[in-house]
Structure formats: structure tokens, C-alpha cells
Amino acid sequence: MTGEVSICGRVEMLRESAFDPFLAASREPVLVVLSTDWSPACRLLRPVVARLAMALADAVCVVALDGEEALGFRQRYGVDAVPQLLAFDKRRLIGRLAMPDDARSVAQWVAETFRRVSPETPADRAFEAAWSRARRTYDDIIAPAKNAVTPHLDAAGRQMEAFERRLTEERHAGLISDEQEMVRRGAEFERVFAPFRREMGALEAAEAAALAAYEDLMLEALDEYGAHRGRCGLAEVTA
């Protein structure tokens, strides 16, 4: 994940240790984006956050934390899933939005949370239209592979749930050690998922292609949005 401070509408990537000093020194409200590089949901959100940083420049600081590195932050603020947006004002947490995936709902949440409603411009409408097209492209690419693997995943999930119940009963009865539990869980996972490894591989490849197409389209949309708003430089939104 990359980015810079929301000077000129950019996103700053902070280490967890730098967050508290940054928050204490900020004269403006702070929007924190907690995400990871490997999560497709996080990568789908990045262009939306980059657009927000441009729209909020000089009013709200937008920073990003690595969800895998910022474990203390996650524990302190009860973050159990990423991506997640957290809003701070005067060092106080004033709101959060978990697992956002829609450009308009994110913008509405930010406006309500920071009580800062900006008039919708032609550039904003064009960006949201571009985002909708990019998401449809992503969904169209990934749909066949997802449809092929979903029945297998549903069946595998039921099998693993039943296995975990049995394992829990044996653990509570003192019949297995921690090491034996780990070995058996690994073996069961392999047994359950091995029959459709090919479908899982196809889904992984489709997801990579879909994300690449989405990010290419959204980089173009961000360039156009920044040009319309007259902002300098764009933060990168891809790893």
C-alpha cells in the first residue's frame, strides 16, 4: 500500500508507531484507512479513498495504516475486519465504517461524520460513473470462476464446521494435544479442499485479472478527477 499526506489531496501511509504523534499534532480531523495489500476488498476501496483525499484536501487529513502491522491500533479501537475507515476529531474517535465497498456510500458517510457537505460537481458524478463501470468490469471477469467454485466452497464450509465441532469436543475432553490438533486440522483442510484445487486456482487467476483491469480503469478516472479539480499530483493506489 502506498500514498502520501493529504497535502494536495494525497494519502499518507503511516506506521502504527507514528499514528499517535500524527493525531496529536494534526489541526484538522483525521480519516484513517485501515487495509492490507493482499485483500481484494481493500484494493477495490483504494481509488475511492484517493478521490476522497483530493475532495477533502485542506479540511481533513487522510492517512493509511497497514492492517497486518497495526495490531495494537486494531485492538485499541476494536477493529476486527478490514477494510475499515475510522474518523478522528480532536484526538477522539467520532465514527467508523466497516467493510465499505460503494463509492457513494463512503462519500455520504464521510460527509455525515465530518459534517462537511460539499456540492456534487460534474467531476464527482463522472468519477462515480467511472467507478460503477470499473466495478462491473471486475464483476464480469470474476463471475464465471466464482460461480464454478461457490458450490464447492459451500460444501467445504459445512464439512469444516462439522470437523471443528468434533475437534472442539475432543479438545475439551482432553483427548488431543495442541500439536495433534494443528496436524489434524491441516490434514482435514487438505482433504476437503484438494478435490477442487483447480477451480480455486482459476478463481485466484480471475481475481488477479479483474483487479488489474479495475485498477487500470480507476487510475484513469483519478487522473481525470484530479485534472478537473486542479489538484497537484496523485497518490498511487496500487501496491
C-alpha angles and dihedrals in degrees: 000000000000140000147118139240115295091257102131088007101300134138122241118219108214133187113233092249090059097050101082094049089046092050092047092050098044116106090191131062113272129226113201121202112200113193146128135237095235100050115097090205090056093048091049089055098050099083089049090053092047090053090049091052090056093045093048097043113141091013107059130021112227117205134172130216126194107246091212095049101039097068094141091052091049093051093046094052099033097246107169099163139033145255095049134157120213125189123209130187124179088355091302126118106240103171149346139205117202125205097353116184106163124083096212096046090051091051091048092049092050092049092050095043096049093032089231114130115184122193112257109250130200087255091057092049091047091051093050090049090050091049091052091051092047092050091050089051090051093048093046093052096047099038100085094049092044092050090051095052102037098082090050092048092050091052093043091050091055091048093050092048091054091046092050091052091053091046091051091052091051092047093051090048090053093241098129137037126230090256093050090049092054093047093049093046091052092048093048092048090053092046094050099043101034096082092065101034089123092057091048090052091050090051091051091051092047091050091052092050092046093051092048092052092045094049093048091053093045094049087058091048092049091050090053093045092050092048091052092050094044093234121156121241128345126241115237113255100191129076 
